[in-house]
Amino acid sequence: MKVHTTLSSYAIAELGIILSVWAHPDDETYLAGGVMAAARDNGQRVVCASATAGEHGTPDPVSWPPERLARLRRWESAAAMAVLGVDDHRFLELPDGELESHAGRGATLVRQLLDDVQPDTIVTFFSDGITFHPDHIAVHRWVTTAWERRGRRGRLLYARPTSEHLARFSRFYEQWGVYMTDERPTGVHRHELALHLTLDRLHLDRKIAALAAMASQTGAAMSTLDPQTYAASVAEESFVDARPVTDIQRSSQLMAST
């Protein structure tokens, strides 16, 4: 298992065709925007899928009823994807906040995605959904199950923060109220990561521009934090491998012996 601590075209090239699967528009940009942009710069195919349009993602549903907010978030998402260079973004058209109740349909759509894209690498949520959002956890389950049923073809990477990241920024996440339960994520040590990107100034500016395009979701955080702190909070993207290290080592040994 290789750990990459800087953004490099070589590290990104190893990922091949990428399928990026998330619950709501902005999930992908926060958690994998740097990966996707770097892969597109490399000429790699990147397909991004959002299970919902995030039509209930507002504290003011009177001003922003679902139909209106869904339309806005699609526009915002299109702008963000343009910044990142991702030209294949798909919506699965499932209802925001109700993914647990649509497990059968969601699982089928994800299987179809994998069959269509034939990815070398899949990126999605860790089992805690980062924030314990039920929609995030549902997507994690669908993707993991689909990958397992396809014989674990390709590499499955879960977004997961490091312990250092949580120690530095968890107080801000508490202020923003991002956690959906009383549970809190546990970070991982850097040596446990399968992929770790630290964005340089150019790539970080690009990611922040993409996030700024999603103002209905990111505006509050951007206005609360000073620009330097906000930038630092999104400057790293970290992923763990779905397969245990022993499985990866065993596969490598088998390939070497054939």
Buried (B, 14 or more C-beta within 10 A) or exposed (E): BEEBBEBEEEBBEBBBBBBBBBBBBBBBBBBBBBBBBBBBBBEBBBBBBBBBBBBBBBEEEEEBEBEEBBEBBBBBBEBBBEBBBBEBBBBBEBBBBEBEEBEEBBBBBBBEBBEEBEBBBBBBBBEBBBBBBBBBBBBBBBBBBBBEEEEEEBBBBBBBBBEBBBEBBBEBBEEEEBBBEEEBBEBBEBEBBBBBBBBEEEBBEBBBBBBBBBBBBBEBBBEEBEEEEBBBBBBBBBBBBBBEEEEBEEEEEEEEEE
